[in-house]
Amino acid sequence: MPDIMTNGIRTHYEIEGTGPALIFVSGLGGTAAYWQPQLKAFAQHYTVVTYDQRGAGSSDHPAGPYSIDTLVEDLLALIAALKLDRPALIGHSTGGAIGQLLAARQPGLLSGMVQYASWAKSDSHFNWCFRMRRALLLGSTMEEYVHGSALFLYPPEHIQNHAETLSPGLLASATRFPARDVVLSRIDAIMAHDATAQLAAIQTPTLVLCAQDDILTPPYQSRFLAQHIPGAELKIVPQGGHSFSESETSLFNQITLEFIAGIHASA
């Protein structure tokens, strides 16, 4: 992955494929690697951009505090630096929060957007989940933290059926984790997110997508987004958890590819 300076930090990114631009924006983990299950399918049709966010992966890890606003500024700088022409955006969880503010503040910048397992405003349930993740982060090893966090991301059956392959990947990710204070700053940023007053300003064609069994951002969060983003389409799949782009890869790819293709067909 090459590097580029964006908004005062060194950002690691990758470009694959040819065609209209599409950028994937990750959740709390913030790394390009999250989208590995999507790259082959999407790069057949699109110029696909993935990147490590501020405080994640191989990008710079400056000291906090962090905010969704800053992550939006970082993404705007990356889009400008790479000269992406009206990219579509697929944002997972925190990536969806970034997309909300970007689309509201920059009408016409994006050709389309997928809000995947995201939320408009942190509520009691959301904050209780992240209080638990903060406690894990502060009171356990990184290996215990990534395994504990996986319980929020995947359905029980997926963990049971894939534990032998999931666990080595989680252990490997633990060795690449940034310092605890950086992760805490990123958690603080998402707990402070509130885009409710800005959703009505979004003019970007939007698909709101989640799984029925997502315990971190349950379907009511997606319903709220779909009700308040003008013209948004809502799709709730039966299962897959918070990270169903991993647990139900084929279904996720099918739904999102069809939506993005529809945007370009109607342009």
Phi and psi restraints in degrees (value plus and minus 20) as a CYANA .aco file:
   2 PRO   PHI     -96.6   -56.6
   2 PRO   PSI     150.2   190.2
   3 ASP   PHI    -136.4   -96.4
   3 ASP   PSI     133.9   173.9
   4 ILE   PHI    -170.4  -130.4
   4 ILE   PSI     127.7   167.7
   5 MET   PHI    -104.6   -64.6
   5 MET   PSI     105.9   145.9
   6 THR   PHI    -158.4  -118.4
   6 THR   PSI     103.4   143.4
   7 ASN   PHI      34.3    74.3
   7 ASN   PSI      17.9    57.9
   8 GLY   PHI      64.5   104.5
   8 GLY   PSI     -14.9    25.1
   9 ILE   PHI    -148.8  -108.8
   9 ILE   PSI     140.3   180.3
  10 ARG   PHI    -106.8   -66.8
  10 ARG   PSI     101.6   141.6
  11 THR   PHI    -132.2   -92.2
  11 THR   PSI     108.3   148.3
  12 HIS   PHI    -107.3   -67.3
  12 HIS   PSI     111.1   151.1
  13 TYR   PHI    -165.2  -125.2
  13 TYR   PSI     149.1   189.1
  14 GLU   PHI    -163.7  -123.7
  14 GLU   PSI     122.0   162.0
  15 ILE   PHI    -144.4  -104.4
  15 ILE   PSI     110.9   150.9
  16 GLU   PHI    -156.5  -116.5
  16 GLU   PSI     129.4   169.4
  17 GLY   PHI      63.0   103.0
  17 GLY   PSI     159.4   199.4
  18 THR   PHI    -157.1  -117.1
  18 THR   PSI     137.2   177.2
  19 GLY   PHI     103.4   143.4
  19 GLY   PSI    -186.8  -146.8
  20 PRO   PHI     -76.4   -36.4
  20 PRO   PSI     127.6   167.6
  21 ALA   PHI     -94.7   -54.7
  21 ALA   PSI     122.0   162.0
  22 LEU   PHI    -163.7  -123.7
  22 LEU   PSI     109.5   149.5
  23 ILE   PHI    -139.6   -99.6
  23 ILE   PSI     110.9   150.9
  24 PHE   PHI    -115.7   -75.7
  24 PHE   PSI     114.7   154.7
  25 VAL   PHI    -144.5  -104.5
  25 VAL   PSI      99.8   139.8
  26 SER   PHI    -102.0   -62.0
  26 SER   PSI     154.0   194.0
  27 GLY   PHI    -107.6   -67.6
  27 GLY   PSI    -164.3  -124.3
  28 LEU   PHI     -74.8   -34.8
  28 LEU   PSI     -62.2   -22.2
  29 GLY   PHI     -80.8   -40.8
  29 GLY   PSI     -54.8   -14.8
  30 GLY   PHI      55.8    95.8
  30 GLY   PSI      -9.2    30.8
  31 THR   PHI    -124.0   -84.0
  31 THR   PSI     133.8   173.8
  32 ALA   PHI     -83.5   -43.5
  32 ALA   PSI     -50.4   -10.4
  33 ALA   PHI     -80.2   -40.2
  33 ALA   PSI     -44.2    -4.2
  34 TYR   PHI     -76.4   -36.4
  34 TYR   PSI     -51.3   -11.3
  35 TRP   PHI    -113.2   -73.2
  35 TRP   PSI      -8.8    31.2
  36 GLN   PHI     -72.9   -32.9
  36 GLN   PSI     -60.4   -20.4
  37 PRO   PHI     -84.9   -44.9
  37 PRO   PSI     -34.8     5.2
  38 GLN   PHI    -117.8   -77.8
  38 GLN   PSI     -40.6    -0.6
  39 LEU   PHI     -80.0   -40.0
  39 LEU   PSI     -68.9   -28.9
  40 LYS   PHI     -80.6   -40.6
  40 LYS   PSI     -65.9   -25.9
  41 ALA   PHI     -86.3   -46.3
  41 ALA   PSI     -61.4   -21.4
  42 PHE   PHI     -99.0   -59.0
  42 PHE   PSI     -54.5   -14.5
  43 ALA   PHI     -88.6   -48.6
  43 ALA   PSI     -33.3     6.7
  44 GLN   PHI     -90.4   -50.4
  44 GLN   PSI     -40.2    -0.2
  45 HIS   PHI    -144.4  -104.4
  45 HIS   PSI     -40.0     0.0
  46 TYR   PHI    -156.0  -116.0
  46 TYR   PSI     137.9   177.9
  47 THR   PHI    -102.1   -62.1
  47 THR   PSI      85.0   125.0
  48 VAL   PHI    -118.1   -78.1
  48 VAL   PSI     104.9   144.9
  49 VAL   PHI    -131.9   -91.9
  49 VAL   PSI     107.5   147.5
  50 THR   PHI    -144.4  -104.4
  50 THR   PSI     133.6   173.6
  51 TYR   PHI    -174.2  -134.2
  51 TYR   PSI     137.1   177.1
  52 ASP   PHI    -110.1   -70.1
  52 ASP   PSI     105.2   145.2
  53 GLN   PHI     -93.5   -53.5
  53 GLN   PSI     146.6   186.6
  54 ARG   PHI     -70.1   -30.1
  54 ARG   PSI     108.1   148.1
  55 GLY   PHI      60.5   100.5
  55 GLY   PSI      -4.5    35.5
  56 ALA   PHI    -161.6  -121.6
  56 ALA   PSI     128.8   168.8
  57 GLY   PHI      35.6    75.6
  57 GLY   PSI    -153.0  -113.0
  58 SER   PHI    -117.4   -77.4
  58 SER   PSI     -14.4    25.6
  59 SER   PHI     -98.3   -58.3
  59 SER   PSI     150.6   190.6
  60 ASP   PHI     -83.8   -43.8
  60 ASP   PSI     130.0   170.0
  61 HIS   PHI    -139.0   -99.0
  61 HIS   PSI      47.4    87.4
  62 PRO   PHI     -86.1   -46.1
  62 PRO   PSI     138.2   178.2
  63 ALA   PHI     -85.3   -45.3
  63 ALA   PSI     132.7   172.7
  64 GLY   PHI     -93.2   -53.2
  64 GLY   PSI    -191.6  -151.6
  65 PRO   PHI     -94.9   -54.9
  65 PRO   PSI     134.8   174.8
  66 TYR   PHI    -126.8   -86.8
  66 TYR   PSI     140.1   180.1
  67 SER   PHI    -170.6  -130.6
  67 SER   PSI     137.9   177.9
  68 ILE   PHI     -82.5   -42.5
  68 ILE   PSI     -55.7   -15.7
  69 ASP   PHI     -76.4   -36.4
  69 ASP   PSI     -64.9   -24.9
  70 THR   PHI     -84.8   -44.8
  70 THR   PSI     -60.6   -20.6
  71 LEU   PHI     -85.5   -45.5
  71 LEU   PSI     -52.5   -12.5
  72 VAL   PHI     -85.1   -45.1
  72 VAL   PSI     -66.0   -26.0
  73 GLU   PHI     -80.9   -40.9
  73 GLU   PSI     -59.5   -19.5
  74 ASP   PHI     -80.5   -40.5
  74 ASP   PSI     -65.0   -25.0
  75 LEU   PHI     -87.7   -47.7
  75 LEU   PSI     -61.1   -21.1
  76 LEU   PHI     -78.1   -38.1
  76 LEU   PSI     -62.0   -22.0
  77 ALA   PHI     -85.8   -45.8
  77 ALA   PSI     -57.3   -17.3
  78 LEU   PHI     -87.2   -47.2
  78 LEU   PSI     -64.8   -24.8
  79 ILE   PHI     -79.0   -39.0
  79 ILE   PSI     -62.5   -22.5
  80 ALA   PHI     -87.7   -47.7
  80 ALA   PSI     -63.8   -23.8
  81 ALA   PHI     -84.4   -44.4
  81 ALA   PSI     -55.9   -15.9
  82 LEU   PHI    -108.2   -68.2
  82 LEU   PSI     -21.4    18.6
  83 LYS   PHI      34.6    74.6
  83 LYS   PSI      25.7    65.7
  84 LEU   PHI     -97.9   -57.9
  84 LEU   PSI     109.3   149.3
  85 ASP   PHI    -115.0   -75.0
  85 ASP   PSI      86.3   126.3
  86 ARG   PHI      24.5    64.5
  86 ARG   PSI      41.0    81.0
  87 PRO   PHI     -86.9   -46.9
  87 PRO   PSI     131.6   171.6
  88 ALA   PHI    -101.2   -61.2
  88 ALA   PSI     132.6   172.6
  89 LEU   PHI    -146.6  -106.6
  89 LEU   PSI     110.1   150.1
  90 ILE   PHI    -136.0   -96.0
  90 ILE   PSI      92.5   132.5
  91 GLY   PHI    -136.3   -96.3
  91 GLY   PSI     107.3   147.3
  92 HIS   PHI    -118.5   -78.5
  92 HIS   PSI     102.0   142.0
  93 SER   PHI      36.7    76.7
  93 SER   PSI    -128.5   -88.5
  94 THR   PHI     -77.9   -37.9
  94 THR   PSI     -56.2   -16.2
  95 GLY   PHI     -81.4   -41.4
  95 GLY   PSI     -52.8   -12.8
  96 GLY   PHI     -87.4   -47.4
  96 GLY   PSI     -60.6   -20.6
  97 ALA   PHI     -80.9   -40.9
  97 ALA   PSI     -62.0   -22.0
  98 ILE   PHI     -80.4   -40.4
  98 ILE   PSI     -64.8   -24.8
  99 GLY   PHI     -82.3   -42.3
  99 GLY   PSI     -57.6   -17.6
 100 GLN   PHI     -77.4   -37.4
 100 GLN   PSI     -71.5   -31.5
 101 LEU   PHI     -89.5   -49.5
 101 LEU   PSI     -58.2   -18.2
 102 LEU   PHI     -82.7   -42.7
 102 LEU   PSI     -67.2   -27.2
 103 ALA   PHI     -86.4   -46.4
 103 ALA   PSI     -57.5   -17.5
 104 ALA   PHI     -87.6   -47.6
 104 ALA   PSI     -56.4   -16.4
 105 ARG   PHI    -110.2   -70.2
 105 ARG   PSI     -39.7     0.3
 106 GLN   PHI    -148.0  -108.0
 106 GLN   PSI      47.8    87.8
 107 PRO   PHI     -76.7   -36.7
 107 PRO   PSI     114.9   154.9
 108 GLY   PHI      69.0   109.0
 108 GLY   PSI     -30.3     9.7
 109 LEU   PHI     -90.3   -50.3
 109 LEU   PSI     -60.3   -20.3
 110 LEU   PHI    -121.4   -81.4
 110 LEU   PSI     124.0   164.0
 111 SER   PHI    -101.1   -61.1
 111 SER   PSI     -46.0    -6.0
 112 GLY   PHI    -192.1  -152.1
 112 GLY   PSI     147.4   187.4
 113 MET   PHI    -169.8  -129.8
 113 MET   PSI     119.5   159.5
 114 VAL   PHI    -132.4   -92.4
 114 VAL   PSI     100.6   140.6
 115 GLN   PHI    -115.8   -75.8
 115 GLN   PSI      78.7   118.7
 116 TYR   PHI    -126.2   -86.2
 116 TYR   PSI      96.7   136.7
 117 ALA   PHI      32.1    72.1
 117 ALA   PSI      28.1    68.1
 118 SER   PHI    -134.7   -94.7
 118 SER   PSI    -191.5  -151.5
 119 TRP   PHI    -176.6  -136.6
 119 TRP   PSI     136.1   176.1
 120 ALA   PHI    -114.0   -74.0
 120 ALA   PSI     -53.4   -13.4
 121 LYS   PHI    -172.0  -132.0
 121 LYS   PSI     115.6   155.6
 122 SER   PHI     -84.5   -44.5
 122 SER   PSI     114.8   154.8
 123 ASP   PHI    -143.5  -103.5
 123 ASP   PSI    -192.5  -152.5
 124 SER   PHI     -80.2   -40.2
 124 SER   PSI     -66.0   -26.0
 125 HIS   PHI     -80.5   -40.5
 125 HIS   PSI     -67.4   -27.4
 126 PHE   PHI     -79.3   -39.3
 126 PHE   PSI     -66.9   -26.9
 127 ASN   PHI     -87.4   -47.4
 127 ASN   PSI     -55.2   -15.2
 128 TRP   PHI     -82.6   -42.6
 128 TRP   PSI     -62.4   -22.4
 129 CYS   PHI     -79.2   -39.2
 129 CYS   PSI     -63.5   -23.5
 130 PHE   PHI    -100.8   -60.8
 130 PHE   PSI     -42.3    -2.3
 131 ARG   PHI     -82.9   -42.9
 131 ARG   PSI     -59.7   -19.7
 132 MET   PHI     -84.6   -44.6
 132 MET   PSI     -62.5   -22.5
 133 ARG   PHI     -87.8   -47.8
 133 ARG   PSI     -56.1   -16.1
 134 ARG   PHI     -82.7   -42.7
 134 ARG   PSI     -63.1   -23.1
 135 ALA   PHI     -82.9   -42.9
 135 ALA   PSI     -60.7   -20.7
 136 LEU   PHI     -81.1   -41.1
 136 LEU   PSI     -63.9   -23.9
 137 LEU   PHI     -83.4   -43.4
 137 LEU   PSI     -60.1   -20.1
 138 LEU   PHI    -102.8   -62.8
 138 LEU   PSI     -46.0    -6.0
 139 GLY   PHI    -134.0   -94.0
 139 GLY   PSI      -8.7    31.3
 140 SER   PHI    -164.1  -124.1
 140 SER   PSI     157.6   197.6
 141 THR   PHI     -97.2   -57.2
 141 THR   PSI     145.0   185.0
 142 MET   PHI     -84.2   -44.2
 142 MET   PSI     -53.4   -13.4
 143 GLU   PHI     -82.7   -42.7
 143 GLU   PSI     -62.3   -22.3
 144 GLU   PHI     -88.5   -48.5
 144 GLU   PSI     -56.5   -16.5
 145 TYR   PHI     -83.1   -43.1
 145 TYR   PSI     -67.1   -27.1
 146 VAL   PHI     -89.3   -49.3
 146 VAL   PSI     -54.1   -14.1
 147 HIS   PHI     -90.1   -50.1
 147 HIS   PSI     -60.7   -20.7
 148 GLY   PHI     -84.3   -44.3
 148 GLY   PSI     -60.3   -20.3
 149 SER   PHI     -84.4   -44.4
 149 SER   PSI     -51.7   -11.7
 150 ALA   PHI     -80.2   -40.2
 150 ALA   PSI     -47.2    -7.2
 151 LEU   PHI     -84.8   -44.8
 151 LEU   PSI     -45.8    -5.8
 152 PHE   PHI    -103.6   -63.6
 152 PHE   PSI     -36.3     3.7
 153 LEU   PHI    -119.5   -79.5
 153 LEU   PSI     -54.8   -14.8
 154 TYR   PHI    -141.1  -101.1
 154 TYR   PSI     128.6   168.6
 155 PRO   PHI     -86.4   -46.4
 155 PRO   PSI     131.6   171.6
 156 PRO   PHI     -72.8   -32.8
 156 PRO   PSI     -62.5   -22.5
 157 GLU   PHI     -83.7   -43.7
 157 GLU   PSI     -56.9   -16.9
 158 HIS   PHI     -85.4   -45.4
 158 HIS   PSI     -62.5   -22.5
 159 ILE   PHI     -83.4   -43.4
 159 ILE   PSI     -64.9   -24.9
 160 GLN   PHI     -79.5   -39.5
 160 GLN   PSI     -63.5   -23.5
 161 ASN   PHI    -100.4   -60.4
 161 ASN   PSI     -38.9     1.1
 162 HIS   PHI    -147.1  -107.1
 162 HIS   PSI      -2.7    37.3
 163 ALA   PHI     -76.3   -36.3
 163 ALA   PSI     -59.1   -19.1
 164 GLU   PHI     -86.4   -46.4
 164 GLU   PSI     -48.9    -8.9
 165 THR   PHI    -115.9   -75.9
 165 THR   PSI     -50.6   -10.6
 166 LEU   PHI     -86.5   -46.5
 166 LEU   PSI     -66.3   -26.3
 167 SER   PHI     -79.9   -39.9
 167 SER   PSI     -66.7   -26.7
 168 PRO   PHI     -79.4   -39.4
 168 PRO   PSI     -57.6   -17.6
 169 GLY   PHI     -86.0   -46.0
 169 GLY   PSI     -59.2   -19.2
 170 LEU   PHI     -85.4   -45.4
 170 LEU   PSI     -62.1   -22.1
 171 LEU   PHI     -83.6   -43.6
 171 LEU   PSI     -59.9   -19.9
 172 ALA   PHI     -85.1   -45.1
 172 ALA   PSI     -60.1   -20.1
 173 SER   PHI     -85.8   -45.8
 173 SER   PSI     -51.8   -11.8
 174 ALA   PHI     -82.7   -42.7
 174 ALA   PSI     -53.6   -13.6
 175 THR   PHI     -93.1   -53.1
 175 THR   PSI     -38.6     1.4
 176 ARG   PHI    -123.6   -83.6
 176 ARG   PSI     -15.3    24.7
 177 PHE   PHI     -88.0   -48.0
 177 PHE   PSI     124.2   164.2
 178 PRO   PHI     -90.6   -50.6
 178 PRO   PSI     157.8   197.8
 179 ALA   PHI     -79.9   -39.9
 179 ALA   PSI     131.8   171.8
 180 ARG   PHI     -77.5   -37.5
 180 ARG   PSI     -57.9   -17.9
 181 ASP   PHI     -87.2   -47.2
 181 ASP   PSI     -48.7    -8.7
 182 VAL   PHI     -89.9   -49.9
 182 VAL   PSI     -64.5   -24.5
 183 VAL   PHI     -82.6   -42.6
 183 VAL   PSI     -61.8   -21.8
 184 LEU   PHI     -81.3   -41.3
 184 LEU   PSI     -59.7   -19.7
 185 SER   PHI     -84.1   -44.1
 185 SER   PSI     -57.7   -17.7
 186 ARG   PHI     -88.6   -48.6
 186 ARG   PSI     -59.0   -19.0
 187 ILE   PHI     -83.0   -43.0
 187 ILE   PSI     -64.2   -24.2
 188 ASP   PHI     -78.7   -38.7
 188 ASP   PSI     -58.5   -18.5
 189 ALA   PHI     -83.2   -43.2
 189 ALA   PSI     -63.3   -23.3
 190 ILE   PHI     -95.5   -55.5
 190 ILE   PSI     -50.7   -10.7
 191 MET   PHI     -88.0   -48.0
 191 MET   PSI     -43.5    -3.5
 192 ALA   PHI    -110.2   -70.2
 192 ALA   PSI     -23.7    16.3
 193 HIS   PHI     -85.7   -45.7
 193 HIS   PSI     114.6   154.6
 194 ASP   PHI    -173.3  -133.3
 194 ASP   PSI      83.6   123.6
 195 ALA   PHI    -130.0   -90.0
 195 ALA   PSI      -6.2    33.8
 196 THR   PHI     -78.3   -38.3
 196 THR   PSI     -55.8   -15.8
 197 ALA   PHI     -98.3   -58.3
 197 ALA   PSI     -30.3     9.7
 198 GLN   PHI    -128.0   -88.0
 198 GLN   PSI     -30.5     9.5
 199 LEU   PHI     -81.6   -41.6
 199 LEU   PSI     -56.3   -16.3
 200 ALA   PHI     -85.1   -45.1
 200 ALA   PSI     -38.8     1.2
 201 ALA   PHI    -103.6   -63.6
 201 ALA   PSI     -27.6    12.4
 202 ILE   PHI     -95.0   -55.0
 202 ILE   PSI     102.7   142.7
 203 GLN   PHI    -127.7   -87.7
 203 GLN   PSI     -23.0    17.0
 204 THR   PHI     -95.0   -55.0
 204 THR   PSI     112.3   152.3
 205 PRO   PHI     -75.2   -35.2
 205 PRO   PSI     105.9   145.9
 206 THR   PHI    -152.2  -112.2
 206 THR   PSI     114.6   154.6
 207 LEU   PHI    -127.2   -87.2
 207 LEU   PSI     106.0   146.0
 208 VAL   PHI    -122.2   -82.2
 208 VAL   PSI     104.3   144.3
 209 LEU   PHI    -154.8  -114.8
 209 LEU   PSI     112.3   152.3
 210 CYS   PHI    -177.3  -137.3
 210 CYS   PSI     151.8   191.8
 211 ALA   PHI    -124.0   -84.0
 211 ALA   PSI     124.6   164.6
 212 GLN   PHI     -79.7   -39.7
 212 GLN   PSI     -52.0   -12.0
 213 ASP   PHI    -119.1   -79.1
 213 ASP   PSI       0.5    40.5
 214 ASP   PHI     -92.0   -52.0
 214 ASP   PSI      95.2   135.2
 215 ILE   PHI    -111.9   -71.9
 215 ILE   PSI     -32.9     7.1
 216 LEU   PHI    -108.1   -68.1
 216 LEU   PSI     -67.5   -27.5
 217 THR   PHI    -144.9  -104.9
 217 THR   PSI      63.4   103.4
 218 PRO   PHI     -80.8   -40.8
 218 PRO   PSI     145.8   185.8
 219 PRO   PHI     -75.0   -35.0
 219 PRO   PSI     -48.2    -8.2
 220 TYR   PHI     -82.7   -42.7
 220 TYR   PSI     -48.1    -8.1
 221 GLN   PHI     -86.2   -46.2
 221 GLN   PSI     -62.3   -22.3
 222 SER   PHI     -89.2   -49.2
 222 SER   PSI     -57.0   -17.0
 223 ARG   PHI     -81.1   -41.1
 223 ARG   PSI     -60.5   -20.5
 224 PHE   PHI     -81.4   -41.4
 224 PHE   PSI     -66.2   -26.2
 225 LEU   PHI     -78.8   -38.8
 225 LEU   PSI     -66.7   -26.7
 226 ALA   PHI     -85.0   -45.0
 226 ALA   PSI     -52.4   -12.4
 227 GLN   PHI     -93.8   -53.8
 227 GLN   PSI     -45.0    -5.0
 228 HIS   PHI    -131.3   -91.3
 228 HIS   PSI     -29.5    10.5
 229 ILE   PHI    -114.0   -74.0
 229 ILE   PSI      96.5   136.5
 230 PRO   PHI     -74.9   -34.9
 230 PRO   PSI     107.2   147.2
 231 GLY   PHI      54.7    94.7
 231 GLY   PSI     -13.4    26.6
 232 ALA   PHI     -86.9   -46.9
 232 ALA   PSI     125.9   165.9
 233 GLU   PHI    -120.0   -80.0
 233 GLU   PSI     118.8   158.8
 234 LEU   PHI    -132.9   -92.9
 234 LEU   PSI     112.0   152.0
 235 LYS   PHI    -154.4  -114.4
 235 LYS   PSI     101.0   141.0
 236 ILE   PHI    -136.8   -96.8
 236 ILE   PSI      99.6   139.6
 237 VAL   PHI    -111.6   -71.6
 237 VAL   PSI     137.0   177.0
 238 PRO   PHI     -85.8   -45.8
 238 PRO   PSI     -54.3   -14.3
 239 GLN   PHI    -175.6  -135.6
 239 GLN   PSI     146.5   186.5
 240 GLY   PHI     119.7   159.7
 240 GLY   PSI     -36.9     3.1
 241 GLY   PHI      54.9    94.9
 241 GLY   PSI    -186.6  -146.6
 242 HIS   PHI     -89.4   -49.4
 242 HIS   PSI     -48.4    -8.4
 243 SER   PHI    -133.8   -93.8
 243 SER   PSI      34.7    74.7
 244 PHE   PHI     -96.0   -56.0
 244 PHE   PSI     -27.1    12.9
 245 SER   PHI     -86.5   -46.5
 245 SER   PSI     -41.2    -1.2
 246 GLU   PHI    -114.7   -74.7
 246 GLU   PSI     -65.8   -25.8
 247 SER   PHI     -98.9   -58.9
 247 SER   PSI     -45.5    -5.5
 248 GLU   PHI    -153.1  -113.1
 248 GLU   PSI      39.9    79.9
 249 THR   PHI     -78.5   -38.5
 249 THR   PSI     -67.9   -27.9
 250 SER   PHI     -81.0   -41.0
 250 SER   PSI     -62.9   -22.9
 251 LEU   PHI     -85.9   -45.9
 251 LEU   PSI     -64.9   -24.9
 252 PHE   PHI     -79.1   -39.1
 252 PHE   PSI     -68.4   -28.4
 253 ASN   PHI     -81.4   -41.4
 253 ASN   PSI     -62.1   -22.1
 254 GLN   PHI     -81.0   -41.0
 254 GLN   PSI     -68.8   -28.8
 255 ILE   PHI     -83.5   -43.5
 255 ILE   PSI     -67.2   -27.2
 256 THR   PHI     -93.4   -53.4
 256 THR   PSI     -57.3   -17.3
 257 LEU   PHI     -83.2   -43.2
 257 LEU   PSI     -60.7   -20.7
 258 GLU   PHI     -83.9   -43.9
 258 GLU   PSI     -60.6   -20.6
 259 PHE   PHI     -85.7   -45.7
 259 PHE   PSI     -68.1   -28.1
 260 ILE   PHI     -83.7   -43.7
 260 ILE   PSI     -60.9   -20.9
 261 ALA   PHI     -81.5   -41.5
 261 ALA   PSI     -59.2   -19.2
 262 GLY   PHI     -83.4   -43.4
 262 GLY   PSI     -57.1   -17.1
 263 ILE   PHI     -80.9   -40.9
 263 ILE   PSI     -67.6   -27.6
 264 HIS   PHI     -91.3   -51.3
 264 HIS   PSI     -51.0   -11.0
 265 ALA   PHI     -87.7   -47.7
 265 ALA   PSI     -51.3   -11.3
 266 SER   PHI    -113.7   -73.7
 266 SER   PSI     -23.8    16.2
